[in-house]
Amino acid sequence: MKDNYNKLIHKLDQFIRKYYINETIKGFIFFAAFAIALFLIVNTLEYFLYLSSALRKVLFFGFVLSSALVFIRFVAMPLVHFFRLGKIISHEKAASIIGNHFHEVKDKLLNILQLKEQQSYNTNAGDLIEASIDQKIFDLRPVSFVTAINLKDNRRFLKYLLPPAMVFLFVLIAAPRVIQEGSTRLIRNNVSFEKKMPFAFIIKNENMKVVEHEDFKLELAIEGKVIPKEVYLKSSGHSYKLRPGKDNIYAHTFNNLQKNQSFVLSASGFDSKEYIVEVLPKPKIVGFKTFLDYPAYLGKKDEELTNIGDISVPRGTRVSWRFKTSSTSRIDLEFTDTTFEASRSNENEFNYSSPLYQNQVYTIKVSNQYLKDADSISYTINVVPDQYPSIYVDEHVDSTNKNFLYYLGEVSDDYGLKKLTFNFEIDSGEVKKMEKKEIPLQSTQNIQQFSHYWDLYSMNLKPGDRMNYYFEVWDNDGVSGSKSTKSAMMTFEMPTLDELEDKTDQLNDEIKDELKKAISSSKELKEQIKDLKDKLLDKKNIGWEDKKNLSDMVEKQKDLQKNVEKLTDKFNENLSEQNEYKNIPEEIQKKQEQLQELFDEVLTDEMKELFEKMEEMMDEMMKEDVLEKMDDFEFTDENLEKELDRMLELFKQLEFEQKLTETIEKLDELAEKQEALSEESQEKNADSEALQEKQEELNKEFDKLTEDMKELQEMSDEMDSDPDLSKADELKEEAKESMKQASEQLQKQKNKGASEQQKNASDKMKEMSDELASMQMQMQMDQMGEDMEALRQLLENLIYLSFEQENLIDEIEKTNINNPRYVELIQKQFKLKDDSEMVEDSLYALAKRVFEIKSFVTKEIAEINKNLDKSLTYLEDRKVKQALTNQQYVMTGYNNLALMLSEVMDQMQQQMAQQMSGEQMCQNPSQKKGGKIPSLQQMQKQLNDQMSQMQDAMKKGDKPNGKQMSKSMAQMAARQAAIREKLKEINDQENKDGKNSLGDLDKMMDMMEQTETDLVNKQLTNELIKRQKEIEVRLLEAANAERQREKEKKRESKTARELAREVPPGLEEYLQKREAEIDLYRTVPPALKPYYKSLVEKYFKNISFSN
């Protein structure tokens, strides 16, 4: 039964499909009738009316849309339903349609469907309902449902299609142009079509295109049999009458077109087709931004500029452009030498970026698909280069020391500084070396001040060296690299030795002249004070003229003080330069320091205070006060005069000693050069011409030495001492002759003969050096002995005066002023004053020769005499108490002075001992090798010979006067003491092995000490001479023992070297050289220069110990 129902449903589905076929046929007829009719209406309208493009578009798209809607509704939809797509009619609807068509069916088919539906809800009566459905299906089996639809019935609808179709065929056959032209114009609705006119509008423009925002001038002509009188242009709802121009050309200008412009030409009731002026979009820049990315080293914040094309930027800045555009497809940036295309980031944005290093004029050009380089604009870029740094330096020389240089300067840069260096180059002939020192800077400041201090002394410059120096500053240019600017080149030239000596001589002459002028001024001032004091004594009161004279006196005193201060500065300057550039012996250096101390102390604070007080109290002082101050002035000026005179004499003495020492050193140096040239002349391949040039140079140096010796003679003439230079002069002439002969031999190219003469000249120079050194030592020893004797005598006198003054004080205290004895005591005080003045004269005379005597020593004796004058005045006035006070000062002064002079004597004795052992070690290097004792033995022999000569003279009756004999014996005693001290030193160092390998040196020292005692007591006896001979013999034996010991040491050293490991050749050479140097030091000359006395002794101890 179920199958019967399914068959029934299948038959209903077949009916539904045929139903929709029928609907499709009927819908197609309706669609065709509607489309043909509508096409005929639209086409006819267009053909006859020449509708506008817009209306044609409306009609065309209206026709298409309407036709499409009708087709979809009546054709497409039934076809879709036929394929059972979408919503179709239900089985119930189909049953109803079938029941209406077949009477025998009526509602049976619908009842079957309803019963089937009820069966699903009512399960209890399912079988009954099923049976009923089968029965009804059986009744309907003969009925064919599809026959209910007759497709031929659609013929009745052709009445709607045939009329429009017939009309269309008729028009198509009779007037095909209507269909053809109408449809064409409808389809080409964008194109304007003109109605047929008796004339034609001829557009003269080549094209109907114009660039946006530009004007477009339309030009047209009219051709035809009939020419209209008036022509109009219709556009945008306006009508413009066109007037004919030249050659009947009509024109109209469209101003500032911004979009496409359509127009129609009209004349005599005819309208042309619609023309369109196409407006081409113009590429343009709406706006742009410029981004400035500054180099990092500038420390400058990046900037953003809007619509600014002219820019000024530092070199190396990266500039980025961002353009906002409209209707633009390309942007080009055209620079001076090349063109770059900006990159497109989106539809209306372009970007370009580039670092800039030079000034540029750039042009921005815009283009699109219609227009190339449609517009352009030019801008200027000013690239500001990083400027070179600037530097300013001001040099200042220390007023106290010209070797101390100060630099104050300023460095600046536009953006920043990196470093500042101080560069210097030392030119020492062929050797040049550039060095630099960095001066710290602050990198954050563009303008900075700096200072630099430079000690030229630390550069260890040699005479004749030249030094070039400058400052160099570097900026922080991070683009092109740091640039530098140098200051002006500055130069410092060390004077040559000859220039230094000339300058020293000049300064020495100036100092002596100014000392003499100061002494003369002091004398004049002293006389003026004395005259003024004499005038004031005859007056009761001080008048205006007296005050003026006092004022003049004070001014002169101030001028003298200033001159002395300048003189002191000049002496210190001279001393500083000499110590800086010269190798001054220690002894002379010590004397320079002592003399410098005198210069510095010549103007005491008390003296300056006295001048100031006198100036301040001048208007208010009474006669007694003025006289008292004038006494002080007179006393001060007298002391100043004496001190200046003493300084002058000491300066001369120092100048002579220094000149003599330098001459000896030059002779030694020149002798070595001459000897070296002699060896060079012996070489077989030696160039005679070159040798001759070198010999001429040495000749010139020797001539300069000859001048130095003349200066020495002139200096000695101005001094008390008169050295014997005759022997040195003879050697000088011999050396000069040998050098002359050497030059002549070289001219004749006789090198061997020249070498002999050169060697002879070298030997003569060495002899000259030895002679001068010996003379120097003899002068110093003689002078020292004489000075020590004078100093001893002064000490005795001072002690005597001190005791006498003390006794006199006791007697005055006990004596009544009315006692006749009182007058005798005053006379005795006068006698002591005269004796004291003699001591003062002797002390001043000694102070002019002895550097060790300090200035306060001479001032102390002057103060003693001043107190003596006061005590005498008080004694005459019977003012005993005041007199006793001054007498006490006098006695204290004597004691103080004796103590001071005793210390000076100790210093002189030590100096004499050192000098005798040291002077000879450097001033006579030509002696044969030996130890220390042979030199002492030679010195002892010279001393013994001097004693024997004095004894012989005394025996012959040529007895010298007491003063001369005392002087000579004091000198001999001092020399014997010096020899003894040196022998003691040797005994402590070399003879302490307990075996007395050098002999009984203690016994010899006792004998020497006895000789000193006899000489001090002026006992020059035969016993003393015999003792001296014995001392000489013992020294000779000690010298032989010393030489033997040295040989044994060398032998032991040689044996040890033979057993030792082989020494490398380089080290062997060094050891041999060192041994030779030690032997040279063991060769002790008879006179050692003061400068080397301590150095040689210490060095000899060290090398002896190391051996």
Secondary structure, 3 states (H helix, E strand, C coil): CHHHHHHHHHHHHHHHHHHHHHHHHHHHHHHHHHHHHHHHHHHHHHHHHCCCHHHHHHHHHHHHHHHHHHHHHHHHHHHHHHCCCCCCCCHHHHHHHHHHHCCCCCCHHHHHHHHHHHHCCCCCCHHHHHHHHHHHHHHHCCCCHHHHCCHHHHHHHHHHHHHHHHHHHHHHHHCHHHHHHHHHHHHCCCCCCCCCCCEEEEECCCCCEEECCCCEEEEEEEEECCCCCCEEEEECCEEEEECECHHHCEEEEECCCCCCEEEEEEECCEEEEEEEEEEECCCEEEEEEEEEECCHHHCCCCEEEECCCCEEEECCCEEEEEEEEECCCEEEEECCCCEEECEEEECCEEEEEEECCCCEEEEEEEECCCCCCCEEEEEEEEEECCCCCEEEEEEEECCCCCCEEEEEEEEECCCCEEEEEEEEEEEECCEEEEEEEEECCCCCCCEEEEEEEEEHHHHCCCCCCEEEEEEEEEECCCCCCCCEEECCCEEEECCCHHHHHHHHHHHHHHHHHHHHHHHHHHHHHHHHHHHHHHHHHCCCCCCHHHHHHHHHHHHHHHHHHHHHHHHHHHHHHHHHHHHHHCCCCHHHHHHHHHHHHHHHHCCCHHHHHHHHHHHHCCCCCCHHHHHHHHHHHHHHHHHHHHHHHHHHHHHHHHHHHHHHHHHHHHHHHHHHHHHHHHHHHCCCCCCHHHHHHHHHHHHHHHHHHHHHHHHHHHHHHHCCCCCCCHHHHHHHHHHHHHHHHHHHHHHCCCHHHHHHHHHHHHHHHHHHHHHHHHHHHHHHHHHHHHHHHHHHHHHHHHHHHHHHHHHHHHHHHHCCCCCHHHHHHHHHHHHHHHHHHHHHHHHHHHHCCCCCCCHHHHHHHHHHHHHHHHHHHHHHCCCHHHHHHHHHHHHHHHHHHHHHHHHHHHHHHHHHHHHHHHHHHHHCCCCCCCCCHHHHHHHHHHHHHHHHHHHHHHHCCCCCCHHHHHHHHHHHHHHHHHHHHHHHHHHHHHCCCCCCCCCCHHHHHHHHHHHHHHHHCCCCCHHHHHHHHHHHHHHHHHHHHHHHHHHHHHHHHHHHHHHCCCCCHHHHHHHHHHHHHHHHHHCCCCECCHHHHHHHHHHHHHHHHHC
